[in-house]
Amino acid sequence: MRNRETVMTDSQPRHPIAQKRVLYDMPGTAGVEIRGGCQYSSDDTQTHTLDIYYPPHSTAGPALPAVVLVTGLPDAGAMAFLGCRIKDMESFVSWARLIAASGVIAVTYTTGTDPAADLSQVIEYLQVDGHTHGIDSSRLGLWACSSHVPNALGQLMRNASMKCAVLCYGFMLDLDGATGVADAQRTWRFANPAAGRTVADLPPDTPLCVIRCGRDATPHLNASIDRFVERALAANLPLTLVNHHVAPHAFDLDHDSDTTRQIASGILTFLQNRLSSDA
């Protein structure tokens, strides 16, 4: 029996950005069940844990596919700036609830000083022990946004078994001599394990859904998406591009419109379809 548990967060005041929820909801999000504090690794200083979001009434039946919500920043830095861990930001919590309400398990996790290594450990844990949590380890996908996207790209390059990935308004790859992603990494200190790599390093058959915000003012971000899309299409990768042409960065949190809600719903449909057993 899976028990409903409250995701524990720290009590210090949160930055306003950590309090923003997705501007889309659907039936079932309130009934999502959460199993918190599942250990996936430990080191000399701390234990690293998962929060697993289950679809309502999914305590019995076959194992379900899962989506990992990727973190590209250490929790220590997030705590200092945001007042909470990345996984406990309302944006991550509300996306996890949406994914679970759509019928796919969602997984968030804590990070230490090396978010790239932590993500690899999360994936390894789910592939080996996911069945103990009702997860079909052969059907795993990634969801990432903004500065977390480079960590997801690095994982896709390391692990060709991922069934799909959603990459929302994120820094991509430095291609054709560009340095914008590396410059942003020095400023924001996000994990960038794909540094120096190209589109050719991605698995050729993993479906990608890339969301672009047409009025994103983040320096170099859309330029990195545009170059990535051009090269991905030239390589004939299975790419879905959605361009929310009037939206700023973080459209899902800041652009209250029917288009935003349609795109959010489309992301869930993409994950459902790509993670289906016969996909």
C-alpha positions as CSV (number, residue, x, y, z in Angstrom):
1,M,0.0,0.0,0.0
2,R,1.4,3.4,-1.0
3,N,0.9,5.9,1.8
4,R,0.1,9.6,1.1
5,E,3.0,11.6,2.4
6,T,3.7,15.3,2.6
7,V,6.7,16.6,0.7
8,M,8.9,18.2,3.4
9,T,10.2,21.7,2.7
10,D,12.3,24.1,4.7
11,S,10.6,26.8,6.7
12,Q,12.7,29.8,5.8
13,P,11.0,32.4,3.5
14,R,10.9,31.5,-0.1
15,H,11.8,33.7,-3.1
16,P,8.7,34.7,-5.1
17,I,10.0,32.6,-8.1
18,A,9.9,29.5,-5.9
19,Q,6.2,30.1,-5.2
20,K,5.0,30.2,-8.8
21,R,2.8,27.3,-10.0
22,V,2.1,26.1,-13.5
23,L,-0.8,28.1,-15.0
24,Y,-2.6,24.9,-16.0
25,D,-4.4,22.3,-14.0
26,M,-6.4,19.2,-14.8
27,P,-8.7,16.8,-12.9
28,G,-6.8,14.5,-10.6
29,T,-3.9,16.6,-9.4
30,A,-5.4,16.9,-5.9
31,G,-5.6,13.2,-5.7
32,V,-2.0,12.5,-6.6
33,E,-0.2,10.3,-4.0
34,I,3.3,11.2,-2.9
35,R,5.9,8.9,-1.4
36,G,8.7,11.1,-0.1
37,G,12.1,10.5,1.3
38,C,13.0,7.4,-0.8
39,Q,16.8,7.1,-0.6
40,Y,18.6,6.7,-3.9
41,S,22.2,7.3,-2.8
42,S,24.3,8.7,0.1
43,D,27.8,10.1,0.6
44,D,29.9,11.1,3.6
45,T,27.8,14.2,4.3
46,Q,24.2,13.4,3.4
47,T,21.6,11.0,2.1
48,H,20.0,11.8,-1.3
49,T,16.3,11.1,-1.7
50,L,13.5,10.9,-4.2
51,D,9.9,12.1,-4.1
52,I,7.7,9.8,-6.2
53,Y,4.3,11.2,-7.4
54,Y,1.7,8.5,-8.2
55,P,-1.4,8.8,-10.3
56,P,-4.6,8.7,-8.2
57,H,-5.8,5.2,-7.3
58,S,-2.7,3.5,-8.8
59,T,-1.8,1.4,-5.8
60,A,-2.6,-1.8,-7.7
61,G,-2.0,-2.9,-11.2
62,P,1.0,-3.1,-13.6
63,A,4.1,-1.0,-13.3
64,L,3.9,2.5,-14.8
65,P,6.3,4.6,-16.8
66,A,8.0,7.5,-15.0
67,V,9.4,10.9,-15.8
68,V,12.3,12.4,-13.9
69,L,12.1,16.1,-13.4
70,V,15.8,17.1,-13.9
71,T,17.7,19.3,-11.5
72,G,20.8,21.0,-12.8
73,L,21.7,23.0,-9.7
74,P,23.0,22.0,-6.2
75,D,20.4,22.2,-3.5
76,A,22.7,24.2,-1.2
77,G,22.8,27.1,-3.6
78,A,19.1,26.8,-4.2
79,M,18.4,26.9,-0.5
80,A,20.5,30.1,-0.1
81,F,18.8,31.9,-3.0
82,L,15.3,30.4,-3.2
83,G,14.7,29.3,0.3
84,C,13.9,25.7,-0.7
85,R,15.3,22.8,-2.6
86,I,14.7,22.7,-6.4
87,K,12.4,19.7,-6.1
88,D,10.2,21.7,-3.6
89,M,9.7,24.7,-5.9
90,E,6.0,25.1,-6.6
91,S,6.8,24.8,-10.3
92,F,8.4,21.4,-9.9
93,V,5.7,20.2,-7.5
94,S,2.8,21.3,-9.8
95,W,4.5,19.8,-12.9
96,A,5.0,16.6,-11.0
97,R,1.4,16.5,-10.0
98,L,0.3,17.2,-13.6
99,I,2.4,14.4,-14.9
100,A,1.1,12.0,-12.3
101,A,-2.5,13.0,-12.9
102,S,-2.0,12.3,-16.6
103,G,-1.2,8.6,-15.7
104,V,2.6,8.7,-15.6
105,I,4.7,8.5,-12.4
106,A,6.8,11.7,-11.7
107,V,10.0,11.7,-9.8
108,T,11.8,14.6,-8.2
109,Y,15.0,14.4,-6.1
110,T,17.5,16.1,-3.9
111,T,21.0,17.1,-5.1
112,G,24.5,17.5,-3.7
113,T,27.5,19.3,-5.1
114,D,27.4,17.4,-8.4
115,P,24.0,17.5,-10.1
116,A,25.2,15.6,-13.2
117,A,26.4,12.7,-11.1
118,D,23.2,12.8,-9.0
119,L,21.0,12.6,-12.1
120,S,23.0,9.5,-13.3
121,Q,22.5,7.9,-9.9
122,V,18.8,8.6,-9.9
123,I,18.4,7.0,-13.3
124,E,20.6,4.0,-12.3
125,Y,18.5,3.6,-9.1
126,L,15.2,3.6,-11.0
127,Q,16.5,1.2,-13.6
128,V,17.7,-1.3,-11.0
129,D,15.1,-0.8,-8.2
130,G,12.3,1.1,-9.8
131,H,10.1,-2.0,-9.7
132,T,10.0,-1.8,-5.9
133,H,8.2,1.6,-6.4
134,G,5.8,0.3,-9.1
135,I,7.9,1.9,-11.9
136,D,8.5,0.2,-15.3
137,S,12.3,0.8,-15.6
138,S,12.2,0.2,-19.3
139,R,10.0,3.3,-19.8
140,L,11.8,6.3,-18.4
141,G,11.6,9.9,-19.7
142,L,13.1,13.3,-18.7
143,W,11.5,16.7,-18.2
144,A,13.8,19.8,-17.8
145,C,13.5,23.5,-18.0
146,S,15.7,26.6,-18.2
147,S,19.2,26.1,-16.7
148,H,18.4,22.4,-15.9
149,V,18.2,21.5,-19.6
150,P,22.0,21.1,-20.1
151,N,22.0,18.4,-17.4
152,A,19.2,16.5,-19.2
153,L,21.1,16.7,-22.5
154,G,24.2,15.3,-20.8
155,Q,22.1,12.4,-19.5
156,L,20.6,11.7,-22.9
157,M,24.1,11.5,-24.3
158,R,25.2,9.1,-21.6
159,N,22.1,6.9,-21.5
160,A,20.4,6.0,-24.8
161,S,17.7,4.0,-22.9
162,M,15.7,7.2,-22.2
163,K,12.4,6.9,-24.0
164,C,11.9,10.7,-24.5
165,A,12.7,14.1,-23.1
166,V,10.8,17.4,-22.8
167,L,13.2,20.4,-22.9
168,C,11.4,23.6,-21.9
169,Y,13.0,27.1,-22.7
170,G,16.4,25.9,-21.8
171,F,20.0,26.4,-22.7
172,M,21.0,23.8,-25.2
173,L,24.5,23.3,-26.8
174,D,27.2,25.6,-27.8
175,L,27.4,24.9,-31.5
176,D,29.3,26.6,-34.4
177,G,31.7,28.3,-32.1
178,A,29.1,29.9,-29.8
179,T,29.9,30.3,-26.1
180,G,26.6,31.5,-24.8
181,V,25.8,28.4,-22.8
182,A,29.3,28.3,-21.3
183,D,29.0,32.0,-20.4
184,A,25.7,31.4,-18.7
185,Q,27.1,28.4,-16.8
186,R,29.8,30.6,-15.3
187,T,27.2,33.1,-14.2
188,W,24.5,30.7,-12.9
189,R,26.7,27.7,-12.1
190,F,24.4,25.0,-13.5
191,A,25.6,21.6,-14.4
192,N,26.6,21.4,-18.1
193,P,27.9,17.8,-18.8
194,A,27.1,18.2,-22.5
195,A,29.8,21.0,-22.8
196,G,31.9,20.4,-26.0
197,R,29.4,17.9,-27.4
198,T,27.3,18.2,-30.5
199,V,23.9,17.0,-31.8
200,A,25.7,13.9,-33.2
201,D,26.3,12.7,-29.6
202,L,22.5,12.4,-28.9
203,P,20.8,9.0,-29.5
204,P,19.2,9.1,-32.9
205,D,15.9,7.6,-31.9
206,T,15.0,9.4,-28.7
207,P,12.0,11.7,-29.3
208,L,12.6,15.3,-28.0
209,C,10.0,18.0,-27.4
210,V,11.6,21.4,-27.3
211,I,9.6,24.4,-26.1
212,R,10.8,27.9,-27.2
213,C,9.5,31.2,-25.8
214,G,9.6,33.8,-28.5
215,R,10.0,36.7,-26.2
216,D,12.6,35.1,-23.9
217,A,15.0,37.9,-23.0
218,T,17.6,35.5,-21.3
219,P,20.9,36.3,-23.1
220,H,22.0,33.6,-25.6
221,L,19.2,31.2,-24.7
222,N,17.0,31.3,-27.8
223,A,20.1,31.5,-30.0
224,S,21.2,28.2,-28.5
225,I,17.7,26.7,-29.1
226,D,17.7,27.9,-32.7
227,R,21.1,26.4,-33.6
228,F,20.1,23.2,-31.8
229,V,16.9,22.9,-33.8
230,E,18.7,23.5,-37.1
231,R,21.3,20.9,-36.4
232,A,18.8,18.4,-35.0
233,L,16.6,18.6,-38.1
234,A,19.6,18.3,-40.4
235,A,20.4,15.1,-38.5
236,N,16.8,14.0,-38.9
237,L,16.3,13.5,-35.1
238,P,12.7,12.8,-33.9
239,L,12.1,16.4,-32.8
240,T,8.9,18.2,-31.9
241,L,9.3,22.0,-31.7
242,V,6.7,24.3,-30.1
243,N,7.3,28.0,-30.3
244,H,5.2,30.1,-28.0
245,H,5.9,33.2,-30.0
246,V,4.5,35.9,-27.6
247,A,5.7,34.3,-24.3
248,P,8.6,35.3,-22.0
249,H,10.9,32.9,-20.3
250,A,9.0,30.4,-18.1
251,F,5.8,30.7,-20.1
252,D,4.2,28.0,-18.0
253,L,4.5,30.2,-14.9
254,D,4.3,33.7,-16.3
255,H,2.1,33.8,-19.4
256,D,-1.5,33.3,-18.4
257,S,-3.1,32.4,-21.7
258,D,-5.1,29.7,-23.5
259,T,-2.0,29.0,-25.6
260,T,0.1,28.4,-22.5
261,R,-2.5,25.9,-21.2
262,Q,-2.7,24.2,-24.6
263,I,1.1,23.8,-24.7
264,A,1.2,22.4,-21.1
265,S,-1.5,19.9,-22.0
266,G,0.4,19.0,-25.2
267,I,3.6,18.3,-23.1
268,L,1.6,15.8,-21.0
269,T,0.2,14.2,-24.2
270,F,3.7,13.9,-25.7
271,L,5.0,12.1,-22.5
272,Q,2.0,9.8,-22.4
273,N,2.3,8.8,-26.1
274,R,6.1,8.4,-26.0
275,L,6.1,6.3,-22.8
276,S,3.3,4.0,-23.8
277,S,4.2,0.4,-23.8
278,D,4.1,0.1,-27.6
279,A,5.9,3.3,-28.4
